[in-house]
Amino acid sequence: MSRSRRIRQSVVAALAIPLVAIPVATPALAVAAVSATSTYAAEPGPGYGTYGGFYGGGTVAPYPQGPGTSAATVDSEPATDSESTGVVLVNTTVDYGTARGAGTGLTITADGIVVTNHHVVEGATSITVADPSTGTTYDATVLGYDDVHDVAVLQLEDASGLSTVATDRDAATLGEQVTSVGNAEGQGSLSAADGTVTDPSTAITVNNEDGTTADLTDLIETDADVVSGDSGGALLDEDGEVIGMNVAATSGSAEISGYAIPIDTVLDIAAQILAGEESGDVEIGGPAAALGVQVDTTRSTLVVGVVEDGAAEAGGIAEGSTITSVDGTPVASIDDITSVLGNHEPGDRISVGWTDAAGEAHTATVTLGEGPVA
């Protein structure tokens, strides 16, 4: 099967899953506001599916049966202990509590370095990772990511002695027997689905709602029944070694095709992030500094919402205020605010000036919090 062949199914979708969707705020809001979803489509087919299930915040209708299952009966069963070794459950809170999401991750070091898909954690304002073998849950931070190849690296807090996945960097082969393991449907436990490699190197196109497109290339295609929640999970070979990390699947047909990033690619990106080398598509660090306000972009810097326990609330900024300066720089738009915040890190202390709803001027020094994962 050639790299440029048309995918028979109508939709290719990423596999993170929305668990709770809370109504979205006004689209004009920014800073702590909601961003748009993106979509995967078959290359170059006409269909569209939601990218990431929950991507960057906002409200997305849950999949009734999960992407890849619209006309299919999913063939999977609980993962065995050996299939589960090193595979973990990733749970996120999106945009300060507007929603929650779920996916999967792979533990690559005993002290808590975990790889997953970038789209699993994008938009997250908090991340927890559960080890199903021990029942222990860890807070996690993003060390870096590559959104082009859809890989992110997490550090689990206070983790030690964890079981890790065994990996095989050799290229997948056509017809090879494989097993996909992940947090299917966000059920909070690991499932396994058997299949074969139907194309060891193929490509799909990411279609964003703003009309832009991007490609995921050199993916392993299988006929294993992968579904929402499996993003970041393991694609195992016959020896139980990880050869790929789940990233997407087709839907709209009784036949499911799953897609995985070769583990060789994943580990190379992880090594670059762990070395602190920000170059090419790799970004080092996780959440940016956040003031913790929602600003109506149609009315300059009018505050229409304040994040609970955020920097703005701690400084006394309330709904109805208008921000006039940040870190001593006059601001008149959301772009002005984000430009100043881009020069700071979470935990930095800066001054903020504003007028309240009654027109009285105020200034306070606040400690910046963490924004959503970019």
C-alpha positions in Angstrom: 0.0 0.0 0.0 1.6 3.3 -1.1 2.1 6.3 1.2 -0.2 8.4 -0.8 -3.1 5.9 -1.1 -6.6 7.0 -0.3 -7.9 5.6 3.0 -11.1 3.7 2.4 -12.8 4.8 5.7 -14.3 8.3 5.8 -12.6 9.7 8.9 -9.3 9.6 10.7 -9.5 10.8 14.3 -7.1 11.2 17.1 -7.8 9.2 20.2 -8.0 11.3 23.3 -11.4 11.2 24.8 -13.6 13.9 26.5 -15.0 12.7 29.8 -16.9 15.8 30.9 -17.8 18.7 28.7 -19.0 21.9 30.3 -20.7 24.7 28.2 -18.1 26.9 26.6 -17.7 30.6 27.3 -18.1 33.4 24.8 -15.7 32.8 21.8 -14.4 36.4 22.2 -12.8 35.5 25.5 -9.0 35.2 25.7 -6.1 34.6 28.0 -7.9 32.0 30.1 -10.4 31.4 27.4 -11.5 28.6 25.1 -9.7 27.7 21.9 -11.0 25.9 18.9 -10.9 22.2 18.2 -9.0 20.7 15.3 -9.8 17.8 13.0 -8.2 14.8 11.4 -9.2 13.8 7.9 -8.2 10.9 5.8 -5.5 11.7 3.2 -6.9 13.1 0.9 -10.4 11.9 1.6 -13.4 14.1 2.4 -14.3 13.1 5.9 -13.6 15.0 9.1 -13.3 13.7 12.7 -12.5 15.6 15.9 -8.8 15.8 16.7 -8.0 14.8 20.2 -11.6 14.4 21.2 -10.9 17.4 23.4 -8.3 19.7 22.0 -7.3 23.0 23.6 -10.4 23.4 25.6 -14.0 24.1 24.5 -17.0 21.9 24.2 -17.0 18.9 21.9 -19.8 16.4 21.6 -18.6 13.0 23.0 -18.3 10.2 20.5 -21.3 7.8 21.1 -19.1 4.8 20.5 -15.7 6.5 20.2 -13.8 7.3 17.0 -13.3 4.3 14.8 -16.4 2.5 16.1 -19.3 4.1 14.4 -20.3 0.9 12.5 -18.1 -1.6 14.2 -18.0 -4.0 17.1 -14.7 -3.4 18.9 -12.7 -6.5 19.4 -10.7 -6.0 22.7 -10.3 -7.5 26.1 -8.6 -6.4 29.4 -4.9 -6.1 29.0 -2.8 -8.8 30.7 -0.2 -7.8 33.3 2.6 -8.3 30.8 0.8 -6.2 28.2 0.2 -3.5 30.8 3.8 -3.2 32.0 4.8 0.5 31.9 1.6 1.7 30.3 -0.2 4.4 32.4 -3.5 6.3 32.3 -3.3 10.1 31.6 -6.1 12.4 32.9 -6.3 16.1 32.2 -8.3 19.1 33.4 -8.7 21.5 30.5 -8.8 25.3 30.6 -9.2 25.6 34.4 -11.9 23.1 34.8 -14.1 23.6 31.7 -13.6 20.0 30.9 -11.7 16.8 31.5 -9.9 14.5 29.1 -8.3 11.0 29.2 -5.6 9.2 27.3 -2.7 6.9 27.8 1.1 7.1 28.3 4.3 5.0 28.2 6.7 5.1 31.1 10.3 5.1 29.8 12.3 5.7 33.1 11.8 4.4 36.6 11.8 7.9 38.0 8.7 8.9 36.1 9.4 10.1 32.6 6.3 9.3 30.5 5.7 9.9 26.8 2.3 10.5 25.3 0.7 12.4 22.4 0.9 16.2 22.5 -2.9 16.3 21.7 -3.6 14.3 24.9 -2.2 17.2 27.1 -2.8 20.2 24.9 -5.0 22.7 26.6 -4.5 21.0 30.0 -4.2 23.2 33.1 -3.5 20.1 35.3 -2.4 16.6 34.5 -2.5 13.4 36.6 -1.1 10.0 35.7 -2.3 6.8 37.2 -0.2 3.6 37.3 -2.8 0.8 37.1 -0.3 -1.8 38.3 0.0 -0.1 41.7 -3.1 2.2 41.9 -0.8 5.2 42.5 -1.7 8.5 41.0 0.9 11.2 40.3 0.7 14.9 39.5 2.6 15.5 36.2 4.2 18.4 34.4 5.1 18.8 30.8 8.9 18.9 30.1 8.5 19.6 26.4 6.7 18.6 23.3 6.7 18.3 19.5 3.3 19.2 18.2 4.3 18.5 14.6 5.0 14.8 15.4 2.4 14.8 18.2 4.7 13.7 21.0 4.9 15.1 24.6 7.2 14.2 27.5 5.9 14.3 31.1 7.6 14.2 34.5 5.7 12.5 37.3 6.2 14.2 40.7 7.9 12.1 43.4 8.0 9.0 41.3 10.5 6.2 41.7 10.8 2.5 41.1 8.3 2.5 38.3 8.0 -0.3 35.8 9.0 0.8 32.3 8.0 -0.4 28.8 10.3 -2.6 26.8 10.9 -1.1 23.4 12.0 -2.4 20.0 13.4 0.3 17.7 13.3 -2.0 14.6 10.9 -0.9 11.8 7.5 -2.6 11.7 7.0 -5.1 8.9 3.9 -5.7 6.7 1.8 -8.5 8.2 3.5 -8.4 11.6 1.2 -9.5 14.5 0.6 -6.6 17.0 -1.4 -5.7 20.0 -2.7 -2.2 20.8 -2.9 -1.3 24.6 -4.6 1.8 26.0 -7.2 3.5 28.1 -10.0 2.7 25.7 -13.0 5.0 26.0 -11.4 6.6 29.1 -12.6 3.7 31.2 -9.8 4.0 33.7 -8.3 0.6 32.9 -6.2 -0.9 30.1 -7.6 -2.9 27.2 -5.8 -4.8 24.5 -6.8 -5.3 20.9 -5.0 -7.6 18.5 -4.3 -7.0 14.9 -1.7 -7.0 12.1 0.4 -4.3 10.5 -1.3 -3.3 7.2 1.2 -0.6 6.2 4.5 -0.1 8.0 4.9 3.5 6.8 2.0 5.7 5.8 0.7 9.3 6.3 -2.5 11.1 7.3 -3.3 14.8 7.1 -4.4 17.0 10.0 -7.1 19.5 8.9 -7.6 22.4 11.3 -10.8 24.3 11.6 -9.0 27.5 10.5 -8.4 25.9 7.1 -4.7 25.0 7.7 -3.4 21.5 7.3 -0.4 19.5 8.6 0.8 16.0 8.0 1.7 13.1 10.3 4.0 10.9 8.3 5.8 7.6 8.7 3.0 6.1 10.8 2.4 2.4 11.4 -1.1 1.4 10.1 -2.8 -1.6 11.7 -6.2 -3.3 11.7 -6.3 -3.4 15.5 -9.5 -1.9 17.0 -8.1 1.2 18.6 -10.6 3.8 19.9 -10.9 7.1 21.8 -8.7 7.1 24.9 -6.0 4.9 23.3 -3.9 8.0 22.3 -0.4 7.6 23.7 -0.9 3.9 24.3 1.3 1.0 23.3 1.5 -0.9 20.0 3.2 -4.1 21.0 4.9 -6.7 18.8 4.7 -10.5 19.3 7.5 -10.3 21.9 5.5 -7.8 24.0 7.9 -4.9 23.1 6.6 -1.5 22.1 7.1 -0.6 18.5 4.8 2.3 18.3 2.6 4.8 20.2 -1.0 5.1 19.3 -2.1 8.4 17.8 -5.2 8.0 15.5 -7.8 5.7 14.0 -10.4 5.7 11.3 -14.2 5.8 11.8 -17.3 5.8 9.6 -16.9 2.2 8.6 -17.2 -1.3 10.0 -13.4 -1.7 9.4 -11.1 0.1 11.7 -7.5 1.2 10.9 -5.3 2.3 13.8 -2.2 4.5 13.4 0.9 4.6 15.6 4.1 6.7 15.7 7.1 4.4 15.5 8.7 4.2 19.0 12.1 5.1 17.4 10.7 8.5 16.5 9.1 8.9 19.9 12.3 8.1 21.8 14.5 10.3 19.7 12.1 13.3 20.4 12.0 12.4 24.1 15.8 12.3 24.2 16.1 15.8 22.6 13.5 17.2 25.1 15.3 15.6 28.1 18.6 17.1 26.8 16.9 20.5 26.8 17.6 21.0 23.1 14.9 23.3 21.7 15.3 23.1 17.9 13.3 22.2 14.9 9.8 21.2 16.0 10.7 20.6 19.7 9.6 23.1 22.4 11.1 22.8 25.9 8.9 23.5 28.9 5.2 23.3 29.5 2.6 25.8 30.5 3.3 29.5 29.9 2.8 32.2 32.5 -0.8 33.1 33.1 -2.5 36.1 34.7 -5.7 34.1 35.1 -8.3 36.4 33.6 -10.8 36.2 30.7 -10.7 39.3 28.6 -13.4 40.3 26.1 -11.4 40.9 22.9 -14.2 43.0 21.4 -13.8 45.5 24.3 -10.1 46.0 24.6 -8.9 44.6 28.0 -12.3 44.4 29.9 -12.2 41.5 32.4 -15.3 39.3 32.0 -14.0 36.4 34.1 -11.4 35.6 36.7 -9.9 32.2 37.3 -10.4 30.9 40.8 -7.2 31.0 42.9 -5.4 32.6 40.0 -2.9 35.5 40.0 -5.6 38.1 39.1 -8.0 37.0 41.8 -5.2 37.0 44.4 -4.3 40.6 43.4 -7.9 41.8 43.7 -8.8 42.1 40.1 -12.5 41.4 39.6 -15.0 41.0 36.7 -15.8 44.3 35.2 -12.3 45.7 35.7 -10.2 47.0 32.8 -6.5 46.1 32.8 -4.3 49.1 32.0 -0.8 47.9 32.5 1.2 44.7 33.0 4.7 44.7 34.4 4.9 48.4 34.0 3.9 48.3 30.3 0.6 50.0 29.2 -1.7 47.5 27.6 -4.7 48.2 25.3 -5.4 44.7 23.8 -5.1 41.0 24.6 -2.1 40.9 22.3 -0.4 43.5 24.5 -1.0 41.4 27.6 0.2 38.1 26.1 3.2 39.8 24.6 4.3 41.0 28.1 3.5 37.7 29.7 5.6 35.9 27.1 8.7 37.4 28.7 7.9 35.7 32.1 7.6 32.3 33.6 5.1 30.9 36.0 6.0 32.0 39.5 7.4 35.4 38.5 6.1 38.4 40.4 4.9 41.3 38.3 2.9 44.5 38.8 -0.6 44.8 37.2 -2.6 48.0 36.9 -6.3 48.2 36.4 -9.4 50.3 36.9 -12.4 48.7 38.6 -16.0 48.8 37.4 -16.5 52.1 39.3 -13.5 53.7 37.5 -11.1 53.6 40.4 -7.5 52.9 39.6 -5.5 50.1 41.3 -2.0 48.5 41.2 -0.9 45.2 42.7 2.0 42.8 42.5 0.9 39.3 41.7 2.5 35.9 41.3 1.9 34.5 37.8 0.3 31.1 37.6 0.4 28.4 34.9 -1.6 28.7 31.7 -2.9 25.8 29.6 -0.3 23.5 27.9 0.3 25.0 24.4 
